[in-house]
Amino acid sequence: MDFDFLSDTMGKLLAGVPMTLELALISTTAGAVLAVLLAVARAAFVPAAWFVRGYVYVLRGTPLLLQIFLIYYGLGQFAWVRDTILWPFLRQPYWCAILALTINTAAYGAEIIRGGLQSVPAGAVEAGRAAGMPRLLLYRRIILPIAIRQALPAYGNEIITMVKATSLASIVTLMELSGIAYSIISETYRALEVFLCAGTIYLVITFVLTRAVAGVETWLNPHLRASRT
C-alpha cells in the first residue's frame, strides 16, 4: 500500500469536506423547516392534506439522482422558467443541488415529523385546550415540542443520510468530497485507495453527527440525563 499516495489523496479530499458540509447543512436546515410546515399542514388543515400526501409520495417514490437531473437539466427547457427572477439561481449547479436535496429531505422529514405529531399524548392536547390555548399557541407550546422530541432519533438518521446523499451533487459538476474523489480516480486510476480515503472521511463525519444528535436528544430529555449521571 502506497502511504504517500494515501496521505496526498486524503489532503486533497479534505478540501471537499467544507462543500459537503455546506450542502448538507443548508439542505437539511431548509428541509427541516419545510418538513414541519408540511407535517402540520397535513395534520391541521384537511384541504392541504392531499397536496402533502402527493408531494411526499412523488419525492419519496423517485430517486434523488433523477430529481437532481430533472431540476438541473429539465427546468431550463421551459422558457417561462428562464424568464423568471429565479433563473440566475436555477442555472447554477450549486443551487440546483441545494433545491433537490432540500425538497427530497423535506418529503422524508415530513413523514418523520408526522409520526412525532401522532405520538403526542391526547391528554396533553386536551389539557392545552382546557387551558384556553388557541390552535397556534397549542402547537407552539405543547404539540410541536413533544413531536420534535419524539422524532429526533429518526430525524438524526435522515440528517446522516443527507450528508451521504451530497455525493450525488458531483454529477452536476460540484467538487465536493465525492466529486474530488472521482477526479483523482480519473487521473490516477487508483479507485481502491481513493474510495478508502473518501469512505474514512464519511465515517468520521457520520460519527461526529451521531454523537451530536445523541447529545441533543439527551439535552431535550431530562430523564436521559438523569440515567447517565
VMD Tcl script that draws the C-alpha trace (Angstrom):
set ca {
  {0.00 0.00 0.00}
  {1.38 3.41 -1.02}
  {1.07 5.52 2.13}
  {2.46 8.61 0.44}
  {-0.32 8.42 -2.13}
  {-2.90 7.86 0.62}
  {-1.65 10.88 2.54}
  {-1.68 13.08 -0.54}
  {-5.14 11.83 -1.51}
  {-6.50 12.42 1.97}
  {-5.28 16.01 1.86}
  {-6.98 16.60 -1.49}
  {-10.22 15.01 -0.35}
  {-10.34 17.07 2.83}
  {-10.56 20.16 0.63}
  {-14.01 18.97 -0.44}
  {-15.35 18.49 3.10}
  {-16.46 22.15 3.52}
  {-18.59 21.92 0.37}
  {-20.06 18.60 1.53}
  {-20.95 20.00 4.95}
  {-22.29 23.22 3.42}
  {-24.62 21.35 1.10}
  {-25.79 19.12 3.95}
  {-26.28 21.99 6.41}
  {-28.26 24.25 4.08}
  {-30.43 21.48 2.64}
  {-31.23 19.82 5.98}
  {-31.98 23.14 7.68}
  {-34.29 24.33 4.90}
  {-35.72 20.84 4.55}
  {-36.47 20.61 8.28}
  {-38.42 23.87 8.20}
  {-40.36 22.72 5.13}
  {-40.95 19.29 6.70}
  {-42.50 20.83 9.81}
  {-44.77 23.02 7.69}
  {-45.84 20.08 5.55}
  {-46.49 17.82 8.54}
  {-48.51 20.45 10.38}
  {-50.46 21.31 7.23}
  {-51.33 17.66 6.74}
  {-52.40 17.22 10.35}
  {-54.25 20.50 10.89}
  {-55.64 21.55 7.51}
  {-57.71 18.99 5.64}
  {-57.59 20.80 2.24}
  {-53.78 20.68 2.33}
  {-53.59 17.00 3.29}
  {-53.98 15.71 -0.28}
  {-51.30 18.03 -1.58}
  {-48.87 16.95 1.14}
  {-49.62 13.27 0.51}
  {-48.94 13.74 -3.21}
  {-45.74 15.67 -2.55}
  {-44.42 13.02 -0.17}
  {-45.43 10.17 -2.49}
  {-43.70 11.66 -5.53}
  {-40.50 12.75 -3.78}
  {-40.12 9.51 -1.82}
  {-41.09 7.38 -4.79}
  {-38.46 8.70 -7.20}
  {-34.65 8.51 -6.86}
  {-32.80 11.59 -5.68}
  {-30.48 11.20 -8.66}
  {-33.44 11.59 -11.02}
  {-34.69 14.64 -9.11}
  {-31.30 16.33 -9.45}
  {-31.27 15.63 -13.18}
  {-34.80 16.97 -13.63}
  {-34.05 20.19 -11.76}
  {-30.63 20.85 -13.27}
  {-31.31 19.76 -16.85}
  {-35.11 19.88 -17.01}
  {-36.16 23.29 -15.68}
  {-34.07 25.11 -18.24}
  {-36.17 23.56 -21.00}
  {-39.10 25.82 -20.09}
  {-38.99 29.37 -21.44}
  {-41.16 30.71 -18.64}
  {-38.64 29.44 -16.08}
  {-35.80 31.21 -17.90}
  {-37.82 34.43 -17.80}
  {-38.30 34.43 -14.03}
  {-36.10 36.03 -11.39}
  {-35.20 32.53 -10.18}
  {-33.31 31.65 -13.34}
  {-29.97 33.21 -12.21}
  {-30.08 30.70 -9.34}
  {-31.52 27.71 -11.18}
  {-28.86 27.93 -13.88}
  {-26.16 27.29 -11.28}
  {-25.43 23.68 -10.27}
  {-24.89 24.67 -6.65}
  {-28.42 25.98 -6.14}
  {-29.95 23.18 -8.20}
  {-28.27 20.65 -5.90}
  {-29.46 22.56 -2.83}
  {-33.02 22.62 -4.16}
  {-33.06 18.92 -4.99}
  {-31.60 17.90 -1.64}
  {-33.99 20.22 0.23}
  {-37.22 19.05 -1.34}
  {-36.11 15.44 -1.04}
  {-35.26 15.55 2.64}
  {-38.42 17.59 3.32}
  {-40.53 14.71 1.99}
  {-38.87 12.17 4.27}
  {-38.77 14.62 7.16}
  {-42.48 15.38 6.83}
  {-43.28 11.73 7.45}
  {-40.92 11.62 10.42}
  {-42.49 14.73 11.93}
  {-45.96 13.35 11.23}
  {-45.05 10.29 13.26}
  {-43.93 12.59 16.06}
  {-47.21 14.51 15.91}
  {-49.18 11.28 16.17}
  {-47.18 10.30 19.26}
  {-48.21 13.40 21.21}
  {-50.37 12.24 24.15}
  {-54.03 13.15 23.72}
  {-54.14 14.21 27.33}
  {-51.54 16.90 26.78}
  {-53.53 18.32 23.88}
  {-56.76 18.25 25.87}
  {-55.04 19.96 28.78}
  {-53.92 22.76 26.49}
  {-57.39 23.17 25.07}
  {-58.87 23.16 28.57}
  {-56.47 25.99 29.45}
  {-57.95 28.03 26.61}
  {-54.96 27.87 24.25}
  {-55.73 28.76 20.63}
  {-54.56 26.30 17.98}
  {-51.39 28.23 17.09}
  {-50.30 28.52 20.72}
  {-51.20 24.88 21.32}
  {-48.89 23.79 18.51}
  {-46.10 26.13 19.60}
  {-46.14 25.32 23.31}
  {-47.26 21.69 23.50}
  {-47.64 19.72 20.28}
  {-44.51 20.67 18.32}
  {-42.04 20.48 21.24}
  {-43.23 16.98 22.12}
  {-43.41 15.87 18.48}
  {-39.90 17.10 17.65}
  {-38.51 15.43 20.76}
  {-40.10 12.14 19.73}
  {-39.00 12.46 16.11}
  {-35.40 13.48 16.79}
  {-33.80 9.98 16.74}
  {-35.35 9.17 13.36}
  {-34.57 12.63 12.03}
  {-30.95 12.16 13.06}
  {-30.81 9.23 10.65}
  {-32.22 11.45 7.91}
  {-29.51 14.06 8.54}
  {-26.82 11.41 8.21}
  {-28.46 10.10 5.04}
  {-28.43 13.59 3.53}
  {-24.72 14.03 4.28}
  {-24.05 10.91 2.25}
  {-26.56 12.00 -0.41}
  {-24.47 15.10 -1.10}
  {-22.17 12.77 -3.03}
  {-24.74 12.90 -5.85}
  {-24.03 16.61 -6.29}
  {-20.89 15.61 -8.16}
  {-23.00 14.65 -11.17}
  {-23.77 18.35 -11.71}
  {-20.06 19.29 -11.58}
  {-19.88 20.28 -7.90}
  {-16.47 19.43 -6.46}
  {-17.47 18.19 -3.05}
  {-15.87 15.16 -1.41}
  {-17.05 12.59 -3.96}
  {-16.50 14.93 -6.89}
  {-12.86 15.35 -5.93}
  {-12.56 11.58 -5.45}
  {-13.83 10.95 -8.97}
  {-11.42 13.50 -10.43}
  {-8.48 11.86 -8.64}
  {-9.53 8.44 -9.92}
  {-9.77 9.73 -13.48}
  {-6.18 10.92 -13.21}
  {-4.60 8.02 -11.32}
  {-6.90 5.02 -11.96}
  {-6.42 4.03 -8.31}
  {-10.05 3.70 -7.27}
  {-9.50 1.43 -4.25}
  {-7.19 3.77 -2.35}
  {-9.21 6.88 -3.21}
  {-12.52 5.37 -2.17}
  {-10.95 4.04 1.06}
  {-9.87 7.58 1.93}
  {-13.26 9.03 0.99}
  {-15.08 6.36 2.98}
  {-12.93 7.10 6.02}
  {-13.82 10.77 5.88}
  {-17.53 9.98 5.56}
  {-17.26 7.63 8.54}
  {-15.69 10.37 10.68}
  {-18.38 12.86 9.69}
  {-21.09 10.32 10.43}
  {-19.59 9.53 13.83}
  {-19.49 13.21 14.80}
  {-23.08 13.75 13.66}
  {-24.26 10.66 15.53}
  {-22.68 11.93 18.74}
  {-24.14 15.41 18.18}
  {-27.66 14.08 17.67}
  {-27.32 11.86 20.74}
  {-26.20 14.89 22.74}
  {-29.19 16.95 21.61}
  {-31.52 14.05 22.39}
  {-30.08 13.77 25.90}
  {-30.40 17.53 26.42}
  {-34.06 17.51 25.36}
  {-34.94 14.55 27.58}
  {-34.13 15.18 31.26}
  {-34.72 11.54 32.19}
  {-31.88 10.51 29.87}
  {-29.54 12.97 31.56}
  {-30.51 11.58 34.96}
  {-29.90 7.98 33.88}
  {-26.37 8.81 32.67}
  {-25.23 10.65 35.78}
}
mol new
graphics top color blue
foreach p $ca { graphics top sphere $p radius 0.5 }
foreach p [lrange $ca 0 end-1] q [lrange $ca 1 end] { graphics top cylinder $p $q radius 0.2 }
display resetview
